[in-house]
Structure formats: C-alpha cells, structure tokens
Amino acid sequence: MTKKAKNTYKVVCDELSLVLFVKGFPLEEERDLYHKIRTKIEKAASPVSVEEYKQFIVGQFLQDSKKFLDSLPNDLEESADVLDSAYQSIVGVYPPFALEFICNDLNADTFFKGVDGAVLRHLHGVAAEAGTPVPIQLSSIEDIKSLEEHLCDNIVGQQHSIEALVRSLKLLASGLSQHSAFLFVGPTGVGKSQLGKLLGEQYSGNFYKINCSEYANAHEYAKLIGAPPGYVGHSEKSLLGEKAEESNRWVFLFDEIEKGHHKLYDFLLSLLDDGTCTDNLGNILDFSESIFIFTSNQGISEIKRNPMGFGRTAAGEPTKAVAREVIETSLKKNFSPEFLNRLDEIIYFNSLRKEDVKEIARLQLEKLPLQITDPLLNFVVEGGYSAEYGARNIARFIKNNVSIKVADAILNKQIPKQGEDALYKPRIIDNEMQIVGTKKYQSSSL
C-alpha cells in the first residue's frame, strides 16, 4: 500500500517527554538516501561508530535537528541516552534506516538490491506501519472523527458497534467522564478483541489483554493485585501495580469475561466504580483515565440452539430483535446486576457476512507485495473462513498459503517481469496459489 509522503510525522517520545517532528520524504528521495547510507557503510575502510550513525540519522530526519543536537547534555552518558531515544523514535517511523536493518541487508544482499519498484514500496510500507502507533489525544470532535475513521478502516462489518463506542468516548473527550467500561458481545472471530486493541493503540498507546480463563479459580484473581500476606510472592509487585506505575491511562481488555470466577467480578466492581483499586501492599492503584472492555460470547450458543420458526428470517437466521433478546436474557442470568450496572454500554457485534470476510481478506492481503485478484480473494475466503470461528483463521490461512509463496519468490530473487511498478502476480492452480510471471534478478553494482 503506497503512502504519500507527509511534511512531518509527529512521534511521541515518552523517554524524553517530547513530541518529535520527523521529516516526511517522498519515496524516491527516501530510497536515494537509503542507498547512499548503505553504500557508505559498505565501502567504509574502518568500523562505523554507532553513536556517530545515530547522530547522523537524527540530523537527517529530525526537524530543527541542529537545535536538538546543540541542546544535548554535556554528560556523555546522558547525552548518549537522549540521542538514542530520538534515534529509536525516528527508526520507528523509518525502520529500514535502523543500523541493524542496513547491516542485515548488506549481509543478505537481497531486499533493497534484489527487489525493486512496487515490491520495495510494499515491504517498506509494511515495516513502517509496524512501528508504534501515535496515540490520538481525545480533546476535540476532530480527534473523535479521526479515531472513528481509523477504527472503520480496520474493523469490517461492525459499523454500528464502532458508532456506539464512539458515542460513549465523546464523554471522555469532553471531560464529562474520566473512565469508561464496555461489554462487547457477539460470536467469536468478528472483531471484538481487535477493536479493543486498536482503541488501545489510538487512545493512549497502552493496551493490555487479560485472558479471563486464567482466572477461573477463586485464588487466581490475586495475580492482578498480588499475593496476600503469608503467601509466596506477597512482597513482589503485582501485574496491575506495574501497569499503574507506567500510566493511569490504559485500555484493559478482559477477554471471555464469563470464564472468570465470581471473585474476579467482586474485585472488578471497585475498579469500575472510580478507576482505582488497592493492591496486596495497600497501595492505591490509579487507573482513573482508563477504559475497561469485557468481551463475551454469552447467549450465542442459546441463539444457535433456538429452533427454527418464530423469530427467524427466511434464510433461517434469527432476527436481530430476537437475537438481542436471547443475549440480554443470558447476560442477566450469568452476570450480577451490580456488574452490569457499572457498564457504560453493552455493544452487540454482528455475525460476518461473506462480503465482510472478503473485505477482511483484502485488508490482510494489502500488506503483501501482491496483486489482489478476485480468484485470490475467493481462495482465501473459502479456505480461511468458517461460520463457527468467523474470520479468526483468515490471517493464519494467508500466512501459510499465500505469504510463504511470496517469501519464496523474494528469497530466490524472483521479481515480477512487468517492470518496476509491478507486484507479484498470483494464480490459483489446483486449489493452490502460485506466483507466476517472474524473472531472475541479475545483480548489478550500486
């Protein structure tokens, strides 16, 4: 996926408590700079100083870099730490300029020399997008819209769920609420956990997933706040204690909350009241600006067991009204009123339609330097989707049946015949994807 160069990237550097302004280069200019640096390292007669390299990268990529470099501390160790923090922030946006990447490239002599054009742009784009997302400060309607657009671009088939979530987040943005709690209910593999993760990346950059099946016994909830006095590990810091030290602004996702023991629910009640709790050492843990998300499949099995007939569509599926009524009944039966009353909203997720799954497959395939064709999409959907597990298997199917073929082509220095702007061409033969229309790359000097 080719992205246009921005004037600047705004990168949060927590270590320096700064927002760094990193230059955005057009692709050709960026590639020229990469080749220039690579050649310089390749032909260097003596070892390259890591500190000098970091200083060079900061000078090339940071807006107003001279002012930044001139303000480095006099203490050599402290100066090195500040320089390294800025350098790490920059290569988070431009991963190919990490010194380790360049050295690996020189050793392998494959990626930037053996693969060019659109293939290079895809590889670079995927690497850049793998960097740490920059959180959005929810303080205006523009911030809310930006967050909503990002969620809609990455979560398919759940528009109404995203809208419901965004409505509640407006209270946070306006300052009328500091912490929020949501219950995401729906079939497996429809995007509940993924939506929580994306929200965490964009809301604060702090996301933590808690698998509630690990808290099925009465004593296990102590893992969150530490062992009580007299037990092994009492003096050790708890899981939530570590998180509270980092920030009070998190998105916690309690996955499959129905599998947790009722003592876990009792503990959550105080946490959901004001966003604070007390650990085993008597410390007050502050999560007052955090978002708590609980996911559940509660009621889905009851819907499947519901006999054909009243409340069903012509296709035999339950109507939305009937499905919601079954789920609400199941929730009231399995969760206490005290817990349900502390939730800001219960958000219901749809089952995925075939066209939704196709769009999810397209999003996954866009990460590869590969032409996306209808036969390829159909191949992925047919092989990777099941009504029982939703789209959960799509990424795994692509990795095992599509990505591996592209990797083989890259490592064998096979490039598309069509020219610099060409992507690898897939063809489905005997229910297997193959790369066609390639030629062997002939190495040439820089």
C-alpha positions as CSV (number, residue, x, y, z in Angstrom):
1,M,0.0,0.0,0.0
2,T,1.8,3.1,-1.2
3,K,1.5,6.1,1.1
4,K,2.2,9.7,0.1
5,A,5.0,11.5,1.9
6,K,3.9,13.7,4.8
7,N,5.5,17.1,5.6
8,T,6.2,15.8,9.1
9,Y,5.4,12.8,11.3
10,K,4.6,13.6,14.9
11,V,6.2,11.0,17.1
12,V,5.7,10.7,20.9
13,C,9.0,10.0,22.7
14,D,8.0,9.0,26.2
15,E,11.6,8.8,27.4
16,L,12.2,12.5,26.6
17,S,8.6,13.6,27.4
18,L,8.6,15.2,23.9
19,V,6.7,15.1,20.6
20,L,9.4,14.9,17.9
21,F,8.7,16.3,14.5
22,V,10.2,13.8,12.0
23,K,10.6,14.8,8.3
24,G,8.5,13.0,5.7
25,F,10.4,12.2,2.5
26,P,9.0,11.3,-0.9
27,L,9.7,7.6,-1.7
28,E,12.3,8.3,-4.3
29,E,14.2,10.7,-2.1
30,E,14.0,8.3,0.8
31,R,15.3,5.4,-1.4
32,D,18.2,7.5,-2.6
33,L,19.1,8.4,0.9
34,Y,19.0,4.7,1.9
35,H,21.3,3.7,-1.0
36,K,23.7,6.5,-0.1
37,I,23.9,5.4,3.5
38,R,24.1,1.7,2.6
39,T,27.0,2.4,0.1
40,K,28.9,4.5,2.6
41,I,28.7,1.7,5.2
42,E,29.6,-1.0,2.6
43,K,32.7,0.9,1.4
44,A,33.8,2.1,4.8
45,A,37.5,1.3,5.4
46,S,37.2,1.4,9.2
47,P,34.5,0.5,11.7
48,V,31.5,2.8,11.8
49,S,30.7,4.4,15.1
50,V,27.2,3.6,16.3
51,E,26.9,6.9,18.1
52,E,28.0,8.8,15.0
53,Y,25.5,6.9,12.9
54,K,22.7,7.8,15.4
55,Q,23.7,11.4,15.3
56,F,23.7,11.4,11.5
57,I,20.2,9.9,11.4
58,V,18.9,12.5,13.9
59,G,20.5,15.2,11.8
60,Q,18.9,13.9,8.6
61,F,15.4,13.2,9.8
62,L,14.5,15.5,12.7
63,Q,13.0,18.9,12.0
64,D,15.2,21.6,13.6
65,S,17.8,18.9,14.3
66,K,20.6,21.5,14.8
67,K,18.8,22.9,17.8
68,F,18.2,19.5,19.2
69,L,21.8,18.3,18.8
70,D,23.1,21.6,20.2
71,S,21.0,21.1,23.3
72,L,22.3,17.6,24.2
73,P,23.6,17.3,27.8
74,N,27.3,17.8,28.5
75,D,27.4,14.5,30.4
76,L,28.4,11.9,27.8
77,E,26.3,9.0,29.2
78,E,23.2,11.2,29.5
79,S,23.8,12.7,26.0
80,A,24.0,9.1,24.6
81,D,20.7,8.2,26.2
82,V,18.9,11.3,24.8
83,L,20.4,10.7,21.3
84,D,19.4,7.0,21.4
85,S,15.8,7.9,22.4
86,A,15.4,10.3,19.5
87,Y,17.1,7.7,17.1
88,Q,14.7,4.9,18.2
89,S,11.7,7.2,17.7
90,I,12.9,8.0,14.1
91,V,13.6,4.4,13.1
92,G,10.1,3.5,14.5
93,V,8.8,5.6,11.6
94,Y,11.6,4.6,9.1
95,P,12.5,1.0,10.1
96,P,14.8,0.4,7.1
97,F,17.2,3.1,8.4
98,A,17.9,1.2,11.6
99,L,21.6,0.3,11.5
100,E,20.7,-3.4,12.2
101,F,18.4,-3.4,9.2
102,I,21.1,-2.0,6.9
103,C,23.7,-4.5,8.1
104,N,21.3,-7.4,7.6
105,D,20.6,-6.0,4.1
106,L,24.3,-5.9,3.3
107,N,24.8,-9.4,4.5
108,A,21.8,-10.8,2.7
109,D,22.2,-8.6,-0.4
110,T,18.5,-9.3,-1.2
111,F,15.8,-6.9,-0.3
112,F,16.8,-3.4,-1.5
113,K,19.1,-4.7,-4.2
114,G,17.3,-7.7,-5.4
115,V,13.7,-6.4,-5.1
116,D,12.7,-3.1,-6.5
117,G,9.8,-0.9,-7.5
118,A,6.3,-1.6,-6.1
119,V,7.6,-4.7,-4.2
120,L,10.1,-2.4,-2.3
121,R,7.3,0.1,-1.6
122,H,5.1,-2.6,-0.1
123,L,7.9,-4.1,2.0
124,H,8.8,-0.6,3.3
125,G,5.1,0.3,3.9
126,V,4.5,-2.8,6.0
127,A,7.7,-2.2,8.0
128,A,6.7,1.4,8.6
129,E,3.2,0.6,9.7
130,A,4.6,-1.9,12.1
131,G,6.1,0.9,14.1
132,T,4.4,2.2,17.4
133,P,1.1,3.9,16.5
134,V,0.9,7.5,17.7
135,P,-2.0,7.9,20.2
136,I,-4.7,10.4,19.5
137,Q,-5.4,12.9,22.2
138,L,-9.2,12.9,22.6
139,S,-9.9,16.5,23.2
140,S,-12.0,17.7,20.2
141,I,-14.6,16.5,17.7
142,E,-11.8,16.2,15.1
143,D,-9.9,13.8,17.3
144,I,-13.1,11.7,17.7
145,K,-13.6,11.7,13.9
146,S,-10.0,10.7,13.3
147,L,-10.4,7.8,15.8
148,E,-13.7,6.7,14.2
149,E,-12.2,6.7,10.7
150,H,-9.2,4.7,11.8
151,L,-11.5,2.1,13.5
152,C,-13.8,1.9,10.5
153,D,-10.8,1.4,8.2
154,N,-9.6,-1.6,10.1
155,I,-12.7,-3.2,11.5
156,V,-15.1,-4.7,8.9
157,G,-18.8,-5.3,9.3
158,Q,-19.2,-3.6,12.7
159,Q,-20.1,0.0,11.8
160,H,-22.9,0.2,14.4
161,S,-20.6,-1.2,17.1
162,I,-18.0,1.4,16.4
163,E,-20.6,4.2,16.4
164,A,-21.9,3.1,19.8
165,L,-18.3,3.0,21.1
166,V,-17.6,6.5,19.7
167,R,-20.7,8.0,21.3
168,S,-19.5,7.0,24.7
169,L,-16.0,8.2,24.0
170,K,-17.3,11.7,23.4
171,L,-17.9,11.9,27.2
172,L,-14.2,11.2,27.7
173,A,-13.2,13.8,25.1
174,S,-15.5,16.4,26.7
175,G,-14.2,15.8,30.2
176,L,-17.6,14.7,31.5
177,S,-16.2,11.2,32.2
178,Q,-12.8,10.0,33.1
179,H,-13.0,6.3,32.7
180,S,-15.4,4.0,30.8
181,A,-16.4,0.3,30.7
182,F,-17.9,-1.6,27.8
183,L,-19.1,-5.1,27.3
184,F,-18.6,-6.4,23.7
185,V,-20.9,-9.3,23.0
186,G,-21.0,-11.4,19.8
187,P,-19.8,-14.5,18.0
188,T,-16.2,-15.5,18.0
189,G,-13.9,-14.1,15.3
190,V,-16.0,-11.0,14.4
191,G,-13.5,-8.3,15.7
192,K,-14.3,-7.8,19.4
193,S,-10.7,-8.1,20.6
194,Q,-9.3,-6.4,17.6
195,L,-11.5,-3.4,18.1
196,G,-10.3,-3.2,21.7
197,K,-6.6,-3.5,20.7
198,L,-7.0,-0.7,18.0
199,L,-8.7,1.5,20.5
200,G,-5.8,0.9,23.0
201,E,-3.2,1.9,20.4
202,Q,-5.0,5.1,19.4
203,Y,-6.4,6.1,22.8
204,S,-3.1,6.0,24.8
205,G,-0.7,3.5,23.3
206,N,-1.2,1.4,26.4
207,F,-3.1,-1.8,25.8
208,Y,-3.2,-5.0,27.9
209,K,-5.3,-8.1,27.3
210,I,-6.3,-10.3,30.2
211,N,-7.4,-13.9,29.4
212,C,-10.2,-14.5,31.9
213,S,-10.0,-18.3,31.5
214,E,-6.8,-18.0,33.5
215,Y,-8.9,-16.6,36.4
216,A,-11.4,-19.4,36.7
217,N,-10.4,-20.4,40.3
218,A,-11.1,-18.3,43.4
219,H,-7.5,-17.5,44.3
220,E,-6.2,-16.6,40.8
221,Y,-7.6,-13.1,40.7
222,A,-4.7,-12.3,43.2
223,K,-2.4,-12.4,40.2
224,L,-3.8,-8.9,39.3
225,I,-3.2,-7.3,42.7
226,G,-0.5,-9.6,44.2
227,A,-0.5,-12.4,46.7
228,P,-2.0,-11.7,50.1
229,P,0.2,-11.6,53.3
230,G,1.6,-15.0,54.3
231,Y,1.7,-16.3,50.7
232,V,4.7,-16.7,48.4
233,G,5.2,-13.6,46.4
234,H,3.5,-11.2,48.7
235,S,6.4,-8.7,48.6
236,E,6.5,-8.8,44.8
237,K,4.9,-6.1,42.6
238,S,1.5,-7.1,41.1
239,L,0.6,-7.1,37.5
240,L,-1.7,-4.1,37.9
241,G,0.8,-2.4,40.1
242,E,3.4,-2.5,37.3
243,K,0.8,-1.0,34.9
244,A,-0.2,1.7,37.3
245,E,3.4,2.8,37.6
246,E,3.6,3.3,33.8
247,S,0.4,5.3,33.4
248,N,-3.2,5.8,34.6
249,R,-4.4,5.8,31.0
250,W,-4.9,2.3,29.7
251,V,-7.2,0.2,27.7
252,F,-7.7,-3.1,29.5
253,L,-9.4,-5.9,27.6
254,F,-10.8,-8.8,29.7
255,D,-11.3,-11.5,27.2
256,E,-14.1,-14.0,27.6
257,I,-15.2,-12.5,30.9
258,E,-17.8,-15.2,31.5
259,K,-15.0,-17.7,32.2
260,G,-13.7,-15.7,35.2
261,H,-14.5,-16.7,38.8
262,H,-17.1,-14.6,40.7
263,K,-14.3,-13.3,43.0
264,L,-12.8,-11.7,39.9
265,Y,-16.2,-9.9,39.4
266,D,-16.2,-8.8,43.0
267,F,-12.7,-7.2,42.5
268,L,-13.8,-5.5,39.3
269,L,-16.7,-3.8,41.0
270,S,-14.4,-1.4,42.9
271,L,-12.2,-0.9,39.9
272,L,-15.2,0.1,37.7
273,D,-16.6,2.5,40.4
274,D,-13.8,5.1,40.2
275,G,-11.0,3.6,38.3
276,T,-8.9,2.7,41.3
277,C,-8.1,-0.4,43.4
278,T,-5.9,-1.4,46.3
279,D,-3.1,-3.9,45.8
280,N,-1.8,-6.5,48.3
281,L,0.7,-4.0,49.7
282,G,-2.0,-1.4,50.4
283,N,-1.1,0.9,47.5
284,I,-3.9,2.7,45.7
285,L,-3.5,1.9,42.0
286,D,-4.8,4.7,39.8
287,F,-6.5,3.9,36.5
288,S,-8.8,6.9,36.6
289,E,-8.4,7.7,32.9
290,S,-8.6,4.1,31.7
291,I,-11.1,2.2,29.5
292,F,-12.2,-1.3,30.6
293,I,-13.5,-3.6,27.9
294,F,-15.0,-7.0,28.5
295,T,-15.7,-9.5,25.7
296,S,-18.1,-12.3,25.8
297,N,-19.8,-14.9,23.7
298,Q,-22.7,-15.1,26.2
299,G,-26.0,-16.1,24.6
300,I,-24.6,-17.1,21.2
301,S,-24.9,-20.8,21.9
302,E,-28.6,-20.2,23.0
303,I,-29.3,-18.5,19.7
304,K,-27.8,-21.5,17.8
305,R,-30.0,-23.9,19.8
306,N,-33.1,-21.8,19.2
307,P,-35.4,-24.0,17.0
308,M,-36.5,-22.9,13.5
309,G,-39.7,-21.0,13.3
310,F,-40.9,-17.9,15.1
311,G,-38.3,-15.1,15.1
312,R,-36.4,-16.4,12.2
313,T,-35.7,-14.8,8.8
314,A,-36.4,-16.5,5.5
315,A,-32.8,-17.8,5.5
316,G,-33.4,-19.5,8.8
317,E,-31.3,-16.9,10.8
318,P,-32.8,-15.3,14.0
319,T,-33.9,-11.7,13.6
320,K,-31.7,-9.1,15.3
321,A,-34.5,-8.3,17.8
322,V,-34.8,-12.0,18.8
323,A,-31.0,-12.5,18.9
324,R,-30.6,-9.4,21.2
325,E,-33.4,-10.6,23.5
326,V,-31.8,-14.0,23.8
327,I,-28.4,-12.4,24.6
328,E,-29.9,-10.0,27.1
329,T,-31.7,-12.8,28.9
330,S,-28.4,-14.8,29.1
331,L,-26.4,-11.8,30.3
332,K,-28.9,-11.2,33.2
333,K,-28.8,-14.8,34.1
334,N,-25.0,-15.1,34.2
335,F,-23.8,-11.6,35.3
336,S,-24.9,-9.8,38.5
337,P,-26.9,-6.6,38.4
338,E,-24.0,-4.9,40.2
339,F,-21.6,-5.7,37.4
340,L,-24.0,-4.9,34.5
341,N,-24.9,-1.6,36.1
342,R,-21.3,-0.4,36.2
343,L,-21.0,-0.8,32.4
344,D,-21.4,2.4,30.3
345,E,-22.8,0.3,27.4
346,I,-23.3,-3.2,26.1
347,I,-22.2,-3.3,22.5
348,Y,-23.5,-6.0,20.2
349,F,-21.4,-7.3,17.3
350,N,-22.8,-8.7,14.1
351,S,-22.1,-12.1,12.6
352,L,-19.9,-11.5,9.5
353,R,-21.4,-11.7,6.0
354,K,-19.4,-13.3,3.1
355,E,-18.7,-9.8,1.7
356,D,-17.3,-8.7,5.1
357,V,-14.9,-11.6,5.2
358,K,-13.8,-10.8,1.7
359,E,-13.0,-7.2,2.7
360,I,-11.1,-8.5,5.8
361,A,-9.1,-10.8,3.4
362,R,-8.4,-7.8,1.2
363,L,-7.0,-5.8,4.2
364,Q,-4.8,-8.6,5.1
365,L,-3.5,-9.1,1.5
366,E,-2.7,-5.4,1.1
367,K,0.2,-5.9,3.4
368,L,1.9,-8.1,0.8
369,P,3.6,-7.0,-2.5
370,L,1.0,-9.0,-4.4
371,Q,-1.8,-8.2,-6.9
372,I,-5.1,-8.7,-5.3
373,T,-7.5,-10.6,-7.7
374,D,-11.0,-12.0,-7.3
375,P,-9.7,-15.6,-7.6
376,L,-7.2,-14.9,-4.9
377,L,-9.8,-13.3,-2.6
378,N,-12.2,-16.3,-3.2
379,F,-9.3,-18.7,-2.5
380,V,-8.6,-17.0,0.9
381,V,-12.2,-16.7,1.9
382,E,-13.1,-20.3,1.0
383,G,-10.0,-21.7,2.8
384,G,-9.8,-19.3,5.7
385,Y,-13.4,-18.6,6.8
386,S,-15.8,-20.7,8.8
387,A,-19.2,-19.7,10.2
388,E,-18.2,-21.2,13.6
389,Y,-14.9,-19.3,14.0
390,G,-15.5,-16.2,12.0
391,A,-12.5,-14.5,10.4
392,R,-10.1,-15.6,13.0
393,N,-8.4,-18.1,10.7
394,I,-8.0,-15.7,7.7
395,A,-4.6,-14.3,8.8
396,R,-3.3,-17.8,9.5
397,F,-4.5,-19.1,6.2
398,I,-2.9,-16.2,4.3
399,K,0.4,-16.8,6.2
400,N,0.5,-20.5,5.4
401,N,-0.8,-20.4,1.9
402,V,0.0,-17.0,0.4
403,S,2.7,-15.2,2.3
404,I,5.0,-18.2,2.2
405,K,4.8,-18.2,-1.7
406,V,5.8,-14.6,-1.8
407,A,8.6,-15.2,0.6
408,D,10.0,-18.0,-1.6
409,A,9.9,-15.7,-4.6
410,I,11.8,-12.9,-2.7
411,L,14.4,-15.2,-1.2
412,N,15.0,-16.8,-4.6
413,K,15.5,-13.3,-6.1
414,Q,12.5,-13.8,-8.4
415,I,11.0,-10.4,-9.4
416,P,7.9,-9.5,-11.5
417,K,8.5,-9.4,-15.2
418,Q,6.2,-6.5,-15.9
419,G,8.7,-3.8,-14.7
420,E,9.5,-1.6,-11.7
421,D,5.9,-0.8,-10.6
422,A,4.7,-4.4,-10.8
423,L,3.6,-6.6,-8.0
424,Y,3.9,-10.3,-7.8
425,K,1.1,-12.0,-9.8
426,P,-0.9,-14.8,-8.1
427,R,-2.7,-17.6,-9.9
428,I,-4.8,-20.3,-8.3
429,I,-4.0,-23.7,-9.7
430,D,-5.5,-26.9,-8.3
431,N,-6.7,-25.1,-5.2
432,E,-3.2,-23.8,-4.5
433,M,-1.7,-20.3,-5.0
434,Q,1.3,-19.9,-7.2
435,I,3.4,-16.9,-8.2
436,V,3.6,-16.5,-11.9
437,G,5.3,-14.1,-14.4
438,T,8.6,-13.7,-12.6
439,K,12.2,-13.4,-13.8
440,K,15.5,-14.0,-12.0
441,Y,17.0,-10.8,-10.7
442,Q,20.5,-10.1,-12.1
443,S,22.6,-8.3,-9.5
444,S,24.3,-5.1,-10.6
445,S,26.7,-2.8,-8.7
446,L,25.3,0.3,-6.9
